[in-house]
Amino acid sequence: MGLTITNQLKRPEPQALASAVEALAARFGNRLITSQAVRDQHAHTTTWLPSQPPDAVVMAQETADIQDVVRICARHSVPVIAFGTGTSLEGQVNAPAGGVCIDLRDMNKVLEVHAEDLDCVIQPGVTRKALNEYLRDQGLFFPIDPGADASLGGMASTRASGTNAVRYGTMRDNVLALKVVRGDGEIITTGTRAKKSSAGYDLTHLFVGAEGTLGIISELTIKLRGIPETIAAAACSFETVRGACQATILAIQTGIPVARIELLNAAQVRACNSYSKLSLPETPLLLLEFHGSENEVAEQSKNFGEIAKECGGGEFSWTTRPEDRTKLWQARHDAYWSVKALRPGAGVVATDVCVPISRLADCVTETEEDLKRLNLLSPIVGHVGDGNFHCSLVCDIDNPDEMARGEDFMHRLVERAQAMGGTCTGEHGIGQGKQKYLRAELGPEALDAMRALKQALDPQNIFNPGKILPAL
């Protein structure tokens, strides 16, 4: 059954849609696809939101393709939805009003690499893994790692982050400039390759996180980093979530430049042990990574081990062996699948919130108590260095009672985070699933400002309608 979407939108007039599809067919030939199977694929969502397919899909290969799709659709008032790899988690690729999906996967070229300046220019369909493979021989990498092999255009659109945000920041911190196709098909250039600028409005960060509602990203200029000389992975178990969080706070306060620091609660450790054939103590666990020279990594590891001991941590072990590091982090990245394996046949709904790290232990502990009270299963994993954590709620979506308890849990989770000075989403975005929480978080004045921006940049409301902004 899934969640009900209340922000229903008017579909384009049948004749207008038919005319748009006819014009697109003339322009794109067999790169315009209207088969049901392909349309359904482009509405795929890993949430419990119902899939809402577009009316047609265009396989774009260059910026001019995006421009022509937008111009044709604008002429007929037909919605346009951008699609990267389909890994978004809040229904961002759904088409609630139908329309045309622009598939950007074939726009996957690295256009320029400026090794001395530590930046590159890419098309939006380039994926994280493909980019880092391309950069490896030059000793460079792009650090943002959301887990899924997402497209960089999609990562920018949702303002994604990941396991190493504590050291390298989020997409917001790593996008220098964009080229964006606006509602009339013309291109906005939002910035330059300069590492800083005080020239005019910050248009780059207006579009980073806009989820394709203000325009379609056709090119990105992003920051790069040098591949560290030495990388160490580490693990340390704690008796309590609070002890793990306290160790994290002290490490950050004392200036240890941790590259990754992930919290797994006991339920998530049990799931990882079972799925990844590990034998970790089934108590709250921190997984860490340190980057630097051999001496720097050894010192960072030693210093954190001492902090962990002060905070009630158990054995602290670290390794620089690539195969051991890969095994440890693969277990973390397989967290979703490990949860899914706990209850075959059930659905898994991933959600996230973010709070100030001083409140993280309280938020996670109260969330665990809530799950127990509601008799729900939801292992927890968190990017503890920035206060962001994820719940993977296991539910039978055909069971009304379980779904009702699940919705109650999700609502209480967001209210709890907001009451602690946090946000309803740290990195998944708003999409369709979290529109209802924006007013409480930002206030009606902020929503009015967002609507004014939307009206100015997309007066016909053709760009990804029904996302981010709640219905009036």
FENCOR-V145620 format. One record per pair of residues at least 4 apart in sequence whose C-alpha atoms are under 8 Angstrom apart, sorted by the first residue. I is the first residue (numbers start at 1). J is the second residue. Records with the same first field share a line. If there is no record, write none. Layout:
I=J / J
This chain:
1=50 / 397 / 398
2=48 / 49 / 50 / 397 / 398 / 403
3=48 / 49 / 50
4=49 / 50
5=49 / 432
7=466 / 470 / 471
8=96 / 97 / 466
9=96 / 97 / 465 / 466
10=97
11=97 / 98 / 99
12=16 / 17 / 77 / 78 / 79 / 97 / 98 / 99
13=17
14=18
15=19
16=20 / 76 / 77 / 78
17=21 / 76 / 78 / 99
18=22
19=23 / 76
20=24 / 72 / 73 / 76 / 78
21=25 / 56
22=26
23=27 / 72
24=28 / 29 / 32 / 69 / 72
25=29 / 30 / 31 / 32
28=32 / 58
31=57 / 58 / 59 / 60
32=56 / 57 / 58 / 59
33=38 / 39 / 56 / 57 / 58
34=38 / 39 / 55 / 56 / 57
35=39 / 56
36=40
37=41
38=42 / 57
39=43 / 53 / 54 / 55 / 56 / 57
40=44 / 51 / 52 / 53 / 54
41=53
42=53 / 54 / 57 / 83 / 86 / 93 / 94 / 101
43=51 / 52 / 53 / 54 / 93 / 94 / 95
44=51 / 53 / 86 / 93 / 94
45=49 / 50 / 51 / 86 / 87 / 88 / 89 / 90 / 91 / 93 / 94
46=87 / 88 / 89 / 349
47=89 / 90 / 91 / 348 / 349 / 350
48=347 / 349 / 397
49=90 / 91 / 433
51=91 / 94
52=94 / 95 / 96 / 98
53=94 / 95 / 96 / 98
54=94 / 95 / 97 / 98 / 99 / 100 / 101
55=98 / 99 / 100 / 101
56=99 / 100 / 101
57=100 / 101 / 102 / 103
58=100 / 101 / 102 / 103
59=102 / 103 / 104 / 105 / 106
60=65 / 66 / 102 / 103 / 104 / 105 / 106 / 107
61=65 / 104 / 106 / 107
62=66 / 107
63=67 / 218
64=68
65=69
66=70 / 102 / 181 / 185 / 216 / 218
67=71 / 181 / 185 / 186
68=72 / 185
69=73 / 102
70=74 / 80 / 181 / 183 / 184 / 185
71=75 / 183 / 184 / 185
72=76
73=77 / 78 / 79 / 80 / 100 / 462
74=78 / 79 / 183 / 184 / 460 / 462
77=460 / 462
78=99 / 100 / 462
79=97 / 98 / 99 / 100 / 461 / 462 / 463 / 464 / 465
80=99 / 100 / 101 / 102 / 462 / 463 / 464
81=93 / 94 / 95 / 99 / 100 / 101 / 102 / 212 / 463 / 464
82=93 / 101 / 102 / 103 / 104 / 212 / 216 / 464
83=93 / 101 / 102 / 103 / 104 / 105 / 154
84=103 / 104 / 105 / 124 / 125 / 150 / 151 / 153 / 154
85=105 / 125 / 150 / 151 / 154
86=93 / 150
87=148 / 150
88=92 / 93 / 154 / 428
89=350 / 351 / 428 / 429
90=428 / 429 / 430 / 431 / 432 / 433 / 434
91=431 / 432 / 433
92=211 / 430 / 431 / 432 / 464 / 467
93=464
95=99 / 464 / 465
96=465 / 466
97=465 / 466
104=108 / 124 / 125
105=124 / 125 / 126 / 151
106=125
107=123 / 124 / 125 / 126
108=122 / 123 / 124 / 125 / 126 / 127
109=122 / 123 / 125 / 126
110=120 / 121 / 122 / 123 / 126 / 131
111=120 / 121 / 122 / 123
112=120 / 121 / 122
113=118 / 119 / 120 / 121
114=118 / 119 / 120
115=119 / 120 / 138 / 140
118=140 / 223 / 224 / 225 / 226
119=193 / 221 / 222 / 223 / 224
120=221 / 222 / 223 / 224
121=219 / 220 / 221 / 222
122=126 / 219 / 220 / 221
123=153 / 218 / 219 / 220
124=151 / 152 / 153 / 154 / 217 / 218 / 219 / 220
125=151 / 152 / 153
126=130 / 131 / 151 / 152 / 153
127=131 / 149 / 150 / 151 / 152
128=132 / 142 / 144 / 145 / 149 / 150 / 151 / 152
129=133 / 149
130=134
131=135 / 141 / 142
132=136 / 140 / 141 / 142
135=139 / 140 / 141
136=140 / 141 / 227
139=226 / 227
140=224 / 225 / 226 / 227
141=224 / 225 / 226 / 227
142=223 / 224 / 225
143=164 / 168 / 224 / 225
144=161 / 162 / 163 / 164 / 165 / 168 / 169 / 170 / 171
145=161 / 162 / 163 / 164
146=150 / 160 / 161 / 162 / 163
147=162 / 163 / 333
148=333
150=154 / 155
151=155
152=156
153=157 / 217 / 218 / 219 / 220
154=158 / 211
155=159 / 160 / 161 / 171
156=160 / 171 / 172 / 175 / 208 / 209
157=207 / 208 / 209 / 210 / 211 / 212 / 217
158=208 / 209 / 210 / 211 / 427 / 428 / 429
159=170 / 171 / 172 / 208 / 209 / 210 / 427 / 429
160=170 / 171 / 172 / 209 / 427 / 428 / 429
161=165 / 169 / 170 / 171 / 427
162=170 / 383 / 427
163=260 / 261 / 262 / 383
164=168 / 169 / 259 / 260 / 261
165=169 / 170 / 259 / 260 / 383 / 385 / 386
166=258 / 259 / 260 / 261 / 383 / 385 / 386
167=257 / 258 / 259 / 260
168=259
169=173 / 174
170=174
171=175 / 208
172=205 / 208 / 209
174=222 / 223 / 224
175=204 / 220 / 221 / 222 / 223
176=191 / 192 / 193 / 194 / 195 / 204 / 220 / 221 / 222 / 223
177=189 / 190 / 191 / 192 / 193 / 204 / 220 / 221 / 222
178=188 / 189 / 190 / 191 / 204 / 217 / 218 / 219 / 220 / 221
179=187 / 188 / 189 / 190 / 217 / 218 / 219 / 220
180=187 / 188 / 189 / 190 / 215 / 216 / 217 / 218 / 219
181=185 / 186 / 187 / 188 / 215 / 216 / 217 / 218
182=186 / 187 / 188 / 214 / 215 / 216 / 457 / 458
183=215 / 457 / 458 / 459 / 462 / 463
190=202 / 203 / 204
191=203 / 204
193=221
202=206
203=207
204=208
205=209
206=210
207=211 / 212 / 214 / 215
209=429
210=214
211=429 / 431 / 464 / 467 / 468
212=216 / 217 / 463 / 464
213=454 / 458 / 463 / 464 / 465 / 467
214=454 / 457 / 458 / 463
215=457 / 458 / 463
216=463
228=291 / 292 / 293
229=291 / 292 / 293 / 294
230=291 / 292 / 293 / 294 / 297 / 320
231=289 / 290 / 291 / 292 / 297 / 320
232=289 / 290 / 291 / 297 / 318 / 319 / 320 / 321 / 325
233=287 / 288 / 289 / 290 / 318 / 319 / 320 / 325 / 328
234=287 / 288 / 289 / 301 / 316 / 317 / 318 / 319
235=285 / 286 / 287 / 288 / 316 / 317 / 318
236=285 / 286 / 287 / 308 / 313 / 314 / 315 / 316 / 317
237=244 / 281 / 283 / 284 / 285 / 286 / 313 / 314 / 315 / 316
238=243 / 244 / 283 / 284 / 285 / 286 / 312 / 313 / 314
239=243 / 283 / 284 / 312 / 313
240=244 / 283 / 284
241=245 / 265 / 284 / 361 / 364 / 365
242=246 / 361 / 362
243=247 / 311 / 312 / 313
244=248 / 263 / 284 / 285 / 286 / 308 / 311 / 313
245=249 / 357 / 360 / 361 / 384
246=250 / 311
247=251 / 307 / 308 / 310 / 311
248=252 / 261 / 384 / 385
249=253 / 357 / 358 / 385
250=254 / 307
251=255 / 256 / 258 / 304 / 307
252=256 / 257 / 258 / 385
256=300 / 303 / 304
257=290 / 300
258=288 / 289 / 290 / 291 / 300
259=288 / 289 / 290 / 291
260=287 / 288 / 289 / 290 / 383 / 385
261=286 / 287 / 288 / 289 / 383 / 384 / 385
262=286 / 287 / 288 / 381 / 382 / 383 / 384 / 385
263=284 / 285 / 286 / 287 / 381 / 382 / 383 / 384
264=268 / 269 / 284 / 285 / 286 / 287 / 380 / 381 / 382
265=269 / 283 / 284 / 285 / 379 / 380 / 381
266=270 / 282 / 283 / 284 / 285 / 379
267=271 / 282 / 378 / 379 / 380
268=272 / 335 / 339 / 379 / 380 / 381
269=273 / 280 / 281 / 282 / 283 / 284 / 285
270=274 / 282
271=275 / 335 / 338 / 339 / 341 / 342
272=276 / 277 / 278 / 331 / 332 / 334 / 335 / 338 / 339
273=277 / 278 / 279 / 280
274=278 / 338
275=337 / 338 / 341
276=331 / 338
290=297 / 300 / 301
291=296 / 297
292=296 / 297
293=297
294=298
295=299
296=300
297=301
298=302
299=303
300=304
301=305 / 318
302=306
303=307
304=308
305=309 / 316
306=310
307=311
308=312 / 313 / 314 / 316
309=313 / 314
319=324 / 325
320=324 / 325
321=325
322=326
323=327
324=328
325=329
326=330
327=331
328=332
329=333
330=334
331=335
334=338
335=339
336=340 / 348 / 392
337=341
338=342
339=343 / 348 / 379 / 392 / 394
340=344 / 346 / 347 / 348 / 394
343=394
345=396
346=394 / 395 / 396 / 397
347=394 / 395 / 396 / 397
348=392 / 393 / 394 / 395
349=391 / 392 / 393 / 394 / 395
350=390 / 391 / 392 / 393
351=390 / 391 / 392 / 410 / 425 / 428
352=388 / 389 / 390 / 391 / 424 / 425 / 426 / 427 / 428
353=388 / 389 / 390 / 413 / 414 / 417 / 422 / 423 / 424 / 425 / 426
354=386 / 387 / 388 / 389 / 417 / 422 / 423 / 424 / 425 / 426
355=359 / 360 / 363 / 386 / 387 / 388 / 417 / 418 / 420 / 421 / 422 / 423
356=360 / 386 / 387 / 420 / 421 / 422
357=361 / 384 / 385 / 386 / 387
359=363 / 387 / 420
360=364 / 384 / 387
361=365
362=366
363=367 / 416 / 417 / 420
364=368
365=369
366=370
367=371 / 413
368=372
369=373
370=374 / 409
371=375 / 376 / 377 / 378 / 409
372=376
374=405 / 409
376=393 / 394 / 395 / 405 / 406
377=393 / 394 / 395
378=391 / 392 / 393 / 394
379=391 / 392 / 393
380=389 / 390 / 391 / 392
381=389 / 390 / 391
382=387 / 388 / 389 / 390
383=387 / 388 / 389
384=388 / 389
388=426
393=406
395=402 / 403 / 406
396=402 / 403
397=402 / 403
398=403
399=403
400=404
401=405
402=406
403=407
404=408
405=409
406=410
407=411
408=412
409=413
410=414
411=415
412=416
413=417
414=418 / 423 / 424 / 437
415=419 / 424
416=420
417=421 / 422 / 423 / 424
418=422 / 423 / 424 / 441
423=441
424=434 / 437 / 438 / 441
425=429 / 430
429=434
430=434 / 435 / 467 / 468
431=435 / 466 / 467 / 468
432=466 / 467 / 468
434=438 / 468
435=467 / 468 / 469 / 470
436=470
437=441
438=442 / 443 / 447 / 469 / 470
439=443 / 444 / 447
442=446 / 447
443=447
444=448
445=449
446=450
447=451 / 469
448=452
449=453
450=454 / 469
451=455 / 469
452=456
453=457
454=458 / 459 / 461
455=459 / 460 / 461
458=462 / 463
461=465
466=470
